[in-house]
Amino acid sequence: MAMQAVFIPYGGYWCTPFTKWQGSFASLHPLTFAAEITRRALAERQINAAQFDALYLGLTVPARGSFYGAPWLAALIGAPRLTGPTLAQACATSARLVGSAAAEVEAGEARAILCVAADRTSNGPHLLYPNPLGPGGRGEAEDWVWDNFNCDPFAGQAMLATAENVAREAGLTTEAQHGVALQRYAQYQEALRDDAAFQRRYMVTPIEVNPTGRKVTARVTGDEGVFPTTAEGLAKLKPVLPGGTVTYGGQTYPADGNAGLIICSQTGAAELSRDRGIEVRVVSFAQGRATPGYMPAATVPAAQRALARAEIGLGEVKAIKTHNPFAVNDLYLAQALGLDLAAMNNYGSSLIWGHPQAPTGLRLIMELIEELVLLGGGYGLFTGCAAGDTAAAVVVKVGA
């Protein structure tokens, strides 16, 4: 899908820090927490929630009451007459939020749409499905997060196995993967320079964690769970699977957090922008799917289709961000498209700061926008894989 009249207000986006699985956000309800952050972010930008035409919610891990999804969240942020869909497309959820909201704005059906993505992989639901035909009517159990990480019901493989399949076919060694991990960790350090000046362009901090409403249990001022990465430390790690190549140092970790981003018309974006001299346009959205069991490879067709719909070539792209749950993702993308690994993921990526699923892509897109602003404008590409051997990609353009 190509767009001509869809924009993001500069600064019309925000994100919490991401905290490691079972970390400081583990006891917070994902929707009430997202409502708290959204209210705060809108107030800081002097934006009234009632002016939106719809709220699109991205949520991939069910939580108590999430059946009511976007309408509940809208009421919690002070817009009880606002409604919209709740979308779940695994780690492509953020890109799908942007693509779907952009389509509605492009069609002239809405002037401004609020997109919010929230997930808590910690303390995920343990589900019991009725099975009257089971022995004694015994039900069938599923741990929503853990079981789905470990088995694609169609391909019959864990997500880790899909990375190994791609690594084996493309000849991607453990040493090459560790090289990417080191590079991405170094890039992330740039985002922390000068008291995290880059992250302060979009990140909501500090956050006082008060799960019961009676006592603050933590004060989160940045990403939680990022571990120091050194060549010596990586060299000591063995592949997780026997005969494999992927170590714990070459993959990300589950995390918790939320993010928000506004999609609107050109006039709407100008009114809501922190700087009217900076224009951010959504140019295209696309999806891709790989051979079953080869999830990291899906980023390539998604990126190619998004670029084709934007009618630009890779040579015109000034910044690239990827959702890279495995270092294999970036190695394969660079190999397939002839990219310089060092030219991707400046200031960090999900390989380093974790993987809360739905909000992951929104954070990468806002980091992409801010990098383009620092570069003086131009085209940017986001691409990232998702469960089911799928991927989604978005092209944006920043201009003065």
VMD Tcl script that draws the C-alpha trace (Angstrom):
set ca {
  {0.00 0.00 0.00}
  {1.37 3.39 -1.03}
  {0.20 6.61 0.63}
  {0.27 10.25 -0.43}
  {-1.64 12.08 2.29}
  {-0.65 10.39 5.57}
  {1.60 12.05 8.14}
  {2.98 11.66 11.65}
  {3.24 14.86 13.71}
  {6.87 15.41 14.61}
  {7.13 14.41 18.27}
  {3.63 12.88 18.11}
  {4.94 9.59 19.50}
  {6.26 8.22 22.75}
  {7.48 5.03 24.38}
  {8.20 3.70 27.83}
  {11.56 2.14 28.53}
  {11.41 -1.60 27.91}
  {11.97 -3.77 30.96}
  {13.14 -7.36 31.00}
  {10.82 -10.31 31.43}
  {9.65 -10.49 35.07}
  {11.23 -7.08 35.67}
  {9.83 -3.81 37.02}
  {6.71 -3.73 34.80}
  {5.81 -7.40 35.33}
  {2.89 -6.70 37.69}
  {1.36 -3.79 35.76}
  {-1.80 -4.39 33.74}
  {-0.78 -3.61 30.13}
  {-3.86 -1.51 29.33}
  {-4.13 0.52 32.51}
  {-0.37 1.10 32.32}
  {-0.67 2.16 28.67}
  {-3.51 4.52 29.63}
  {-1.35 6.13 32.32}
  {1.53 6.70 29.90}
  {-0.75 7.88 27.08}
  {-2.46 10.44 29.32}
  {0.92 11.71 30.44}
  {2.35 11.88 26.91}
  {-0.69 13.69 25.51}
  {-0.67 16.18 28.40}
  {3.02 16.91 27.84}
  {2.22 17.63 24.17}
  {-0.94 19.61 25.03}
  {-3.06 17.27 22.92}
  {-6.70 16.61 23.85}
  {-7.59 12.94 23.38}
  {-11.12 13.88 22.35}
  {-9.88 15.31 19.05}
  {-8.95 11.87 17.66}
  {-11.32 10.13 15.27}
  {-10.34 6.63 16.38}
  {-8.03 4.69 18.64}
  {-6.20 1.67 17.23}
  {-4.88 -0.68 19.90}
  {-2.17 -3.29 19.32}
  {-2.13 -6.11 21.87}
  {-0.75 -9.63 21.40}
  {-0.88 -11.05 24.93}
  {-4.38 -11.16 26.47}
  {-4.89 -9.62 29.88}
  {-7.87 -9.44 32.21}
  {-10.57 -7.30 30.59}
  {-8.71 -6.92 27.29}
  {-11.83 -8.26 25.54}
  {-12.93 -4.61 25.70}
  {-9.67 -3.49 24.11}
  {-9.54 -0.13 22.37}
  {-12.88 1.24 23.71}
  {-11.74 0.57 27.28}
  {-8.37 2.21 26.68}
  {-10.08 5.21 25.06}
  {-12.26 5.69 28.14}
  {-9.23 5.39 30.42}
  {-7.44 8.24 28.61}
  {-10.45 10.55 28.91}
  {-12.10 9.96 25.53}
  {-15.12 7.75 26.40}
  {-16.84 8.41 23.05}
  {-13.82 7.21 21.06}
  {-13.59 3.69 19.67}
  {-11.60 1.57 17.26}
  {-10.16 -1.91 16.63}
  {-7.82 -4.06 18.66}
  {-5.19 -5.61 16.38}
  {-2.85 -8.52 16.96}
  {-0.28 -9.56 14.37}
  {2.50 -10.82 16.60}
  {5.65 -8.69 16.20}
  {4.22 -7.08 13.05}
  {1.46 -5.49 15.15}
  {3.05 -2.03 15.22}
  {3.53 -1.93 11.47}
  {-0.05 -3.16 11.03}
  {-1.30 -0.35 13.30}
  {0.50 2.19 11.13}
  {-0.62 0.57 7.88}
  {-4.28 0.23 8.90}
  {-4.54 3.70 10.43}
  {-2.77 5.18 7.40}
  {-5.25 3.51 5.04}
  {-8.18 5.10 6.90}
  {-6.58 8.55 6.83}
  {-5.57 8.17 3.17}
  {-9.18 7.32 2.30}
  {-10.36 10.51 4.00}
  {-12.31 8.59 6.64}
  {-10.34 10.07 9.54}
  {-8.26 13.17 10.23}
  {-6.30 11.91 13.24}
  {-5.93 8.40 14.70}
  {-4.18 7.49 17.92}
  {-2.24 4.22 17.76}
  {-1.25 2.57 21.04}
  {0.64 -0.70 21.37}
  {0.97 -2.44 24.72}
  {2.14 -5.85 25.85}
  {3.25 -7.62 28.98}
  {5.03 -10.85 28.17}
  {5.68 -11.31 31.90}
  {3.05 -13.25 33.80}
  {1.26 -14.16 30.57}
  {-2.05 -16.00 30.83}
  {-2.27 -19.72 31.42}
  {-5.31 -20.83 29.43}
  {-7.53 -23.87 29.77}
  {-9.61 -24.72 26.70}
  {-12.65 -26.94 27.25}
  {-12.49 -30.36 25.62}
  {-15.63 -32.41 26.35}
  {-14.12 -35.29 24.36}
  {-11.00 -35.45 26.54}
  {-10.59 -38.17 29.19}
  {-13.13 -37.29 31.83}
  {-13.82 -34.05 29.98}
  {-10.32 -32.83 30.80}
  {-9.43 -29.51 29.12}
  {-6.36 -28.60 27.06}
  {-3.88 -26.13 28.58}
  {-1.76 -23.46 26.92}
  {0.80 -21.03 28.34}
  {0.13 -18.16 25.94}
  {3.62 -16.68 25.80}
  {5.89 -19.65 26.40}
  {4.07 -22.23 24.31}
  {3.76 -19.94 21.31}
  {7.44 -19.00 21.46}
  {8.23 -22.68 21.33}
  {5.96 -24.00 18.60}
  {4.40 -22.62 15.42}
  {1.29 -24.81 14.97}
  {1.69 -24.71 11.17}
  {5.45 -25.01 10.69}
  {5.79 -27.14 13.81}
  {8.97 -25.38 14.96}
  {10.09 -23.02 17.68}
  {11.11 -19.48 16.75}
  {14.70 -20.33 17.63}
  {14.60 -23.18 15.12}
  {13.56 -20.77 12.36}
  {16.71 -18.72 13.01}
  {18.80 -21.88 12.83}
  {17.19 -22.86 9.53}
  {18.08 -19.50 7.98}
  {21.58 -19.55 9.47}
  {22.23 -23.00 8.07}
  {20.95 -22.20 4.58}
  {22.76 -18.85 4.37}
  {25.97 -20.00 6.06}
  {25.68 -17.61 9.01}
  {28.13 -18.66 11.70}
  {28.07 -18.11 15.44}
  {31.07 -15.81 15.09}
  {29.25 -13.66 12.52}
  {26.19 -13.48 14.76}
  {28.32 -12.44 17.72}
  {29.89 -9.75 15.55}
  {26.43 -8.29 14.90}
  {25.55 -8.44 18.60}
  {28.70 -6.49 19.46}
  {27.97 -3.93 16.77}
  {24.36 -3.44 17.86}
  {25.41 -3.06 21.50}
  {27.92 -0.37 20.51}
  {25.24 1.43 18.48}
  {22.93 1.37 21.49}
  {25.59 3.12 23.56}
  {25.27 6.11 21.22}
  {21.65 6.47 22.34}
  {22.86 6.73 25.95}
  {25.37 9.52 25.33}
  {24.84 12.88 27.03}
  {22.40 11.51 29.58}
  {20.49 9.48 26.95}
  {19.86 12.56 24.80}
  {18.67 10.51 21.83}
  {16.18 8.47 23.86}
  {14.89 11.57 25.59}
  {13.58 12.71 22.20}
  {10.76 10.15 22.51}
  {11.00 8.16 25.77}
  {8.70 8.76 28.76}
  {10.78 8.79 31.94}
  {11.00 8.49 34.84}
  {8.20 6.02 35.56}
  {7.25 5.26 39.13}
  {5.91 1.73 39.40}
  {3.02 1.42 41.84}
  {1.15 -1.82 41.06}
  {-1.17 -1.69 44.10}
  {-1.69 2.06 44.28}
  {-0.25 2.10 47.78}
  {3.52 1.88 47.38}
  {6.08 2.74 44.72}
  {8.12 -0.42 44.15}
  {10.50 0.83 41.46}
  {11.55 3.97 39.60}
  {12.40 3.18 35.97}
  {14.62 5.72 34.22}
  {15.71 3.67 31.21}
  {15.68 0.27 29.57}
  {15.99 -2.54 32.07}
  {17.66 -5.81 31.13}
  {20.30 -4.68 28.65}
  {23.37 -6.73 29.50}
  {26.97 -5.70 28.81}
  {28.19 -7.36 25.61}
  {31.87 -8.10 25.07}
  {33.75 -10.25 22.60}
  {35.21 -12.25 25.49}
  {31.83 -12.88 27.04}
  {30.23 -13.90 23.76}
  {33.08 -16.29 22.97}
  {32.23 -18.30 26.10}
  {28.64 -18.94 24.99}
  {27.56 -22.19 23.37}
  {24.67 -22.57 20.91}
  {21.35 -23.14 22.62}
  {20.41 -26.06 20.36}
  {22.76 -29.02 19.85}
  {24.57 -28.59 16.55}
  {23.20 -25.07 16.17}
  {24.74 -21.61 15.82}
  {22.50 -19.26 17.84}
  {23.62 -18.50 21.40}
  {21.84 -16.49 24.04}
  {24.11 -13.60 23.08}
  {22.78 -13.66 19.52}
  {19.10 -13.32 20.37}
  {16.86 -10.92 22.25}
  {14.72 -11.47 25.35}
  {11.01 -11.01 26.19}
  {10.15 -7.63 27.71}
  {7.30 -5.37 28.81}
  {6.29 -1.84 27.83}
  {4.03 0.31 25.66}
  {4.21 2.96 22.96}
  {1.99 5.44 21.15}
  {2.04 7.20 17.78}
  {-0.35 9.55 15.99}
  {-1.33 9.11 12.33}
  {-3.09 12.01 10.65}
  {-3.64 14.23 7.67}
  {-1.10 16.85 6.64}
  {-3.01 19.70 8.28}
  {-3.62 17.64 11.39}
  {0.06 16.76 11.64}
  {1.06 20.41 11.35}
  {-1.29 21.37 14.17}
  {-0.04 18.62 16.49}
  {3.66 18.79 15.62}
  {6.31 19.90 18.09}
  {8.08 21.58 15.18}
  {6.06 22.59 12.12}
  {9.28 22.90 10.16}
  {9.71 19.10 10.23}
  {7.29 17.04 8.16}
  {7.06 13.26 8.58}
  {5.16 11.36 5.88}
  {4.16 7.69 5.85}
  {5.04 6.60 2.32}
  {4.24 2.88 2.17}
  {3.40 -0.31 4.05}
  {3.93 -3.90 2.95}
  {4.01 -7.45 4.23}
  {5.96 -10.58 3.35}
  {6.01 -14.28 4.16}
  {8.83 -16.78 3.97}
  {9.01 -20.55 3.54}
  {7.53 -22.26 6.63}
  {10.15 -22.44 9.35}
  {12.27 -19.54 8.00}
  {10.88 -16.54 9.89}
  {13.94 -14.21 9.71}
  {13.93 -14.44 5.91}
  {10.48 -12.80 5.66}
  {11.95 -9.33 6.24}
  {13.43 -9.36 2.74}
  {10.20 -9.57 0.67}
  {8.47 -7.19 3.07}
  {11.23 -4.59 2.64}
  {11.36 -5.06 -1.14}
  {7.61 -4.57 -1.48}
  {7.57 -1.49 0.75}
  {10.36 0.08 -1.29}
  {8.64 -0.79 -4.57}
  {5.40 0.79 -3.37}
  {7.33 3.86 -2.29}
  {8.89 3.90 -5.78}
  {12.40 4.25 -4.40}
  {15.53 2.10 -4.36}
  {17.74 1.16 -1.43}
  {20.25 3.75 -2.56}
  {17.74 6.46 -1.65}
  {17.24 5.18 1.91}
  {19.24 7.10 4.52}
  {18.38 5.05 7.60}
  {17.21 1.49 8.27}
  {15.78 0.02 11.44}
  {14.97 -3.66 11.93}
  {13.17 -5.73 14.49}
  {15.92 -8.29 14.95}
  {15.02 -10.92 17.56}
  {18.06 -12.80 16.25}
  {21.36 -11.49 14.92}
  {20.58 -13.86 12.03}
  {17.89 -11.41 10.89}
  {20.34 -8.61 10.15}
  {22.95 -10.91 8.62}
  {20.41 -12.39 6.24}
  {18.87 -9.03 5.30}
  {22.31 -7.53 4.61}
  {23.34 -10.55 2.56}
  {20.13 -10.65 0.53}
  {19.94 -6.91 -0.19}
  {23.64 -6.06 -0.31}
  {23.51 -3.82 2.76}
  {26.30 -2.68 5.04}
  {25.59 -4.10 8.51}
  {27.01 -0.96 10.09}
  {24.49 1.18 8.23}
  {21.51 -0.38 10.03}
  {20.12 0.11 13.51}
  {22.01 3.17 14.66}
  {21.13 4.00 18.28}
  {19.97 0.45 19.03}
  {17.46 -2.22 18.14}
  {15.29 -4.91 19.70}
  {18.22 -7.34 19.72}
  {19.64 -5.18 22.53}
  {16.73 -3.56 24.34}
  {14.26 -6.42 24.32}
  {11.10 -7.62 22.74}
  {7.67 -6.73 24.18}
  {6.02 -7.74 20.87}
  {3.27 -5.22 20.00}
  {5.12 -1.96 20.87}
  {8.50 -3.08 19.50}
  {7.95 -1.76 15.97}
  {6.52 1.58 17.10}
  {9.67 2.29 19.09}
  {11.81 1.40 16.08}
  {9.76 3.67 13.80}
  {10.06 6.63 16.16}
  {13.80 6.03 16.49}
  {13.96 5.89 12.69}
  {12.21 9.27 12.46}
  {14.54 10.87 14.99}
  {17.62 9.51 13.22}
  {16.38 10.95 9.93}
  {15.85 14.32 11.61}
  {19.45 14.27 12.83}
  {20.58 13.38 9.30}
  {18.72 16.33 7.82}
  {15.80 14.35 6.40}
  {15.25 11.69 3.77}
  {13.71 8.24 3.42}
  {13.80 5.62 6.16}
  {12.90 1.92 6.13}
  {11.63 -0.23 8.98}
  {11.31 -3.99 8.50}
  {10.79 -6.73 11.05}
  {9.81 -10.39 11.23}
  {6.85 -11.87 13.08}
  {5.39 -15.21 14.05}
  {4.15 -17.41 11.24}
  {7.24 -16.76 9.08}
  {5.90 -13.31 8.28}
  {7.19 -9.75 8.28}
  {6.01 -6.20 7.75}
  {7.76 -3.06 6.56}
  {7.09 0.69 6.57}
  {8.77 3.49 4.62}
  {8.71 7.04 6.00}
  {10.11 10.29 4.69}
  {11.27 13.20 6.81}
  {11.54 16.60 5.17}
  {11.70 20.23 6.11}
}
mol new
graphics top color blue
foreach p $ca { graphics top sphere $p radius 0.5 }
foreach p [lrange $ca 0 end-1] q [lrange $ca 1 end] { graphics top cylinder $p $q radius 0.2 }
display resetview
